[in-house]
């Protein structure tokens, strides 16, 4: 009998959410209770449930499969690029337009201060509600998004500002308009521009790292992943649809694709994993942002000690090594 998989993060976390809702109701009843004895009983009951909830949470996250990590990476409350930018930097000024007549809202970026140091931050941005998702095109950038990123990379190079990229996209926009305006060329040009940078660059996969849409802003000196982020050449649903004509077999595809951070580290696709708080970033975004900031600062400190041309050559060689294999006779 085939295993039943949750289709969304909300469905997967439903038992835990229901338990947390009951705890919140008990605490609210206790807050309104005037009788000290009854109030104490309610608080004790809430505390017992909280212990059970904590144990259940640890159990859930100790036995995660690849598909469950995909669902966590897509969690509605997971912090997005703008959330992290506001948490880890100051003075962020968002710049828009590709200077070719178009504007894309799935990729955001601009200069900011990281611990007082000027940096250029570029990232994908999804939406919280249907209106914002449509405005952001569900985090799927069009050609103008990558051309805007190129403009920001050039500005960073001109003013000697390190580049920080936050990756969170299911894929680049697959629409006819994007194809007609050269989405493939735009992604390739963004990758080339990142290869040419002499300033330090750090990319972090904070949610979904999907296909060329992700790599377009992820050709960095140091590529990191948050613990429950995923990175893949294609979304599991797309892979399942191509291989088996059955998108519902996405959980099987996720396992075959090896989308998780440990797998990416094992294969040399990334350089490090950023630990997330218990229950993942969406349950404690402040701690998640602190861990993210520390990892970026550590990477920049390391890169500052390497000469520009040496960094550039090492970056090129690192990506050239990916996908190489030896034929055994």
Secondary structure as the mmCIF struct_conf table of DSSP 4:
data_model
#
loop_
_struct_conf.conf_type_id
_struct_conf.id
_struct_conf.beg_label_comp_id
_struct_conf.beg_label_asym_id
_struct_conf.beg_label_seq_id
_struct_conf.end_label_comp_id
_struct_conf.end_label_asym_id
_struct_conf.end_label_seq_id
HELX_LH_PP_P HELX_LH_PP_P1 UNK A 2 UNK A 4
BEND BEND1 UNK A 7 UNK A 8
HELX_RH_AL_P HELX_RH_AL_P1 UNK A 9 UNK A 12
TURN_TY1_P TURN_TY1_P1 UNK A 13 UNK A 13
HELX_RH_AL_P HELX_RH_AL_P2 UNK A 14 UNK A 32
HELX_RH_AL_P HELX_RH_AL_P3 UNK A 36 UNK A 62
BEND BEND2 UNK A 63 UNK A 63
HELX_RH_AL_P HELX_RH_AL_P4 UNK A 66 UNK A 73
TURN_TY1_P TURN_TY1_P2 UNK A 74 UNK A 74
TURN_TY1_P TURN_TY1_P3 UNK A 76 UNK A 77
BEND BEND3 UNK A 78 UNK A 78
HELX_RH_AL_P HELX_RH_AL_P5 UNK A 81 UNK A 88
STRN STRN1 UNK A 90 UNK A 90
BEND BEND4 UNK A 91 UNK A 91
BEND BEND5 UNK A 99 UNK A 101
BEND BEND6 UNK A 105 UNK A 106
STRN STRN2 UNK A 107 UNK A 114
TURN_TY1_P TURN_TY1_P4 UNK A 115 UNK A 116
STRN STRN3 UNK A 117 UNK A 124
BEND BEND7 UNK A 128 UNK A 129
HELX_RH_AL_P HELX_RH_AL_P6 UNK A 130 UNK A 135
TURN_TY1_P TURN_TY1_P5 UNK A 136 UNK A 136
HELX_RH_3T_P HELX_RH_3T_P1 UNK A 137 UNK A 139
HELX_RH_AL_P HELX_RH_AL_P7 UNK A 143 UNK A 158
TURN_TY1_P TURN_TY1_P6 UNK A 159 UNK A 160
STRN STRN4 UNK A 162 UNK A 169
BEND BEND8 UNK A 170 UNK A 170
BEND BEND9 UNK A 172 UNK A 172
BEND BEND10 UNK A 175 UNK A 175
HELX_RH_AL_P HELX_RH_AL_P8 UNK A 176 UNK A 180
TURN_TY1_P TURN_TY1_P7 UNK A 181 UNK A 182
HELX_RH_AL_P HELX_RH_AL_P9 UNK A 183 UNK A 196
BEND BEND11 UNK A 199 UNK A 199
STRN STRN5 UNK A 201 UNK A 210
HELX_RH_AL_P HELX_RH_AL_P10 UNK A 211 UNK A 215
TURN_TY1_P TURN_TY1_P8 UNK A 216 UNK A 217
BEND BEND12 UNK A 221 UNK A 221
STRN STRN6 UNK A 222 UNK A 226
TURN_TY1_P TURN_TY1_P9 UNK A 227 UNK A 228
STRN STRN7 UNK A 230 UNK A 232
BEND BEND13 UNK A 233 UNK A 234
HELX_RH_AL_P HELX_RH_AL_P11 UNK A 236 UNK A 244
BEND BEND14 UNK A 245 UNK A 245
HELX_RH_3T_P HELX_RH_3T_P2 UNK A 247 UNK A 249
HELX_RH_AL_P HELX_RH_AL_P12 UNK A 250 UNK A 257
TURN_TY1_P TURN_TY1_P10 UNK A 258 UNK A 258
STRN STRN8 UNK A 260 UNK A 260
HELX_RH_AL_P HELX_RH_AL_P13 UNK A 261 UNK A 266
TURN_TY1_P TURN_TY1_P11 UNK A 267 UNK A 268
BEND BEND15 UNK A 269 UNK A 269
BEND BEND16 UNK A 271 UNK A 271
STRN STRN9 UNK A 272 UNK A 274
TURN_TY1_P TURN_TY1_P12 UNK A 278 UNK A 279
HELX_RH_3T_P HELX_RH_3T_P3 UNK A 281 UNK A 283
HELX_RH_AL_P HELX_RH_AL_P14 UNK A 285 UNK A 304
TURN_TY1_P TURN_TY1_P13 UNK A 305 UNK A 305
BEND BEND17 UNK A 306 UNK A 306
HELX_RH_AL_P HELX_RH_AL_P15 UNK A 308 UNK A 321
TURN_TY1_P TURN_TY1_P14 UNK A 322 UNK A 323
#
